Amino acid sequence: MKHRKSFLSLALTLLLLNALQAWQGNLKVEIGENIQLGESLPNEQFMEPHITSHPTNPDHLLAVGWVWSTLKDSDALVERCASFFSENGGRTWSRSDLPGAFCADPWVSLAEKEAILTALDIQTGNQLFAYFSADGGRTWNQTPQRLGYYHDGPRTTLNRDGSVFIASHKSVADADNNWRTAIYTGRSVKNGQYIETTGQLIPSNLNLAVDGITTLSDGTLVIIYQDFQRQVKGPKRNKDGKWRGVLEKRREWLITSNDKGKTFSFPKMVTEACFDRANGLAADQTDGSYKDRLYSVCGGDDGKSILFMYSKGEYKGDYWSDATPIELPESLQGTRRDPHIAVNKDGIVAISWLDSRDNPTGCFSPYITFSSDGGVSFTKSQRVGNELSCANEKAGTHVSESGRWSWGGDYFGLTAAADGRFHVLWSDARSGKFELMTSAISVVKE
């Protein structure tokens, strides 16, 4: 009887999913060609890229990548950052290398004229630094602003007033000299050429990671984070190599600020269903039916589920829908990970992730799906890459390890341009080593 009930439940879920996808059949999706962002040097590979778009000019795109290169006649690894500028909607790109070595985790935001690129100096205590551009990312200042030590996972977002908010998680000592994880926030001032630190919030004694940042139409700052580990004394790992103190369920929380990051609300629970961090947080910033609706995505603990959840605009993150799979994981092969989310000018939601269903032995491609009804239903997912990405151990060092680096890192890029098109940017190893690849995707209601 138990198996019969499970079968009926699965059958009903399949019927509902098919009905919802059929309802979304009024969306016409066109996936553009795959375009490589320039030629890399023989000893270079690109990891963990990010992409953003100009708020009013759809042809103006800006991307960044974490450059891994080996020195000639040596296995020494040099980690730098490079930016890529396009003024024709992503058909061609020009490269600009950031000065200095040991740059990691780059992220970028673009205002009307100014651009801000944040990254970490991983050789000097994970210093967070910011580069500034007065010409939309064509050129950058040569001396970055330093924002302190022990940061990780910096994220940025553009506010409607043209300023840029920054968030990261960082290690700090509290009044009793105990190490805690704080949420750091900053905001651009002086015409986007300086970052003012606005606050540091320690929400609990748990280890946490900032996952996403966005703003609402009234300027409310929204940050999502995951706590995953309690504090432990002594070694961080057991003799078997496993981390100590890891929580049974990783929890996503959300905080909001109405005073530009100076003070924050109490933490608001989003879900306990996530395993992979929620790389995606987006808000509908249109004046349409779903104005200020918050969206988030993450990976489930089965390695197959892309989980989606939303909070209606009037709630400001107080109430969330259940975390629901975009597709039924039982029907899929391979692994899905690192989902991202964006909303365009028409209120259409795009979710993209890395997927190995076409070659579960280790190759992958980005997949993408769309919703025009506020996340209630989604289109059937489609593959973005016209070839599979397959990392090759012989093509370069330090990138073919198991886990994150065989997928190009922990994140990739997804943005919505001013004309409504979505742009996906990912680390692609179809050549055997990781290059940056992008595709423009149009979605219109028929």
Number of C-alpha atoms within 10 A of each C-alpha: 6 6 8 9 10 11 12 11 12 14 12 12 13 15 12 13 19 16 13 16 18 14 13 20 15 13 18 12 16 14 19 15 15 18 17 20 21 14 10 15 8 11 14 20 27 28 29 25 29 24 26 26 25 22 19 12 15 18 17 21 25 26 28 30 31 25 25 23 22 18 11 8 6 7 12 11 13 14 21 24 27 18 26 21 23 20 16 13 20 22 16 14 20 13 17 16 15 20 16 12 14 20 27 25 26 27 29 29 26 28 25 13 15 20 26 28 24 26 27 28 22 19 12 11 12 19 19 27 22 22 23 24 19 18 14 21 27 17 17 21 14 12 13 18 16 15 18 12 18 19 26 22 20 26 26 23 25 23 20 15 10 17 19 23 27 27 28 25 25 26 18 18 11 12 7 6 8 10 14 19 24 26 22 23 24 22 22 19 14 9 11 20 18 17 24 15 17 17 17 21 15 18 17 13 15 19 22 26 22 27 25 26 27 25 25 22 17 12 15 16 21 27 25 27 24 26 22 19 18 14 15 13 7 7 9 13 12 10 8 6 8 10 13 16 17 16 12 9 15 20 19 27 21 23 21 24 17 14 12 20 24 14 15 19 11 12 18 17 17 25 18 16 18 24 21 19 26 25 24 24 23 24 28 28 22 17 12 11 12 20 18 23 23 28 25 27 29 29 25 23 14 12 14 23 23 29 21 25 21 24 22 20 19 13 12 19 23 15 15 19 14 15 20 16 17 21 18 15 17 9 8 14 14 17 23 24 26 24 30 27 27 24 28 21 17 18 23 23 24 23 24 27 28 24 26 24 18 16 16 12 11 18 23 29 27 26 20 23 19 26 21 22 14 22 20 13 20 26 24 18 15 15 19 24 23 14 15 21 27 23 25 17 14 9 17 20 19 14 23 20 12 9 11 15 16 22 32 27 19 18 24 26 25 29 24 27 24 18 16 19 20 23 24 26 28 32 28 29 26 19 14 15 25 30 24 26 20 25 21 23 18 16 20 14 12 7
